[in-house]
Amino acid sequence: MSEQGGEVGEVPASTGAGTEKYKQRAVLLRVMIYVFATHVFAGFVMLLFYLGQHAQK
């Protein structure tokens, strides 16, 4: 039972992957994730400093 009419792993050319707009959106998403992760990490460090300052010594 072989398939007739095209390659088995063929990808349609109209997916939009690789276009300039797709690349811009990918970069924007990556930047937003990095900014969010940096703010979460900075908040965690600030929490550690706050807890260390108010610890019973």
Disulfide bonds with the S-S distance in Angstrom:
none
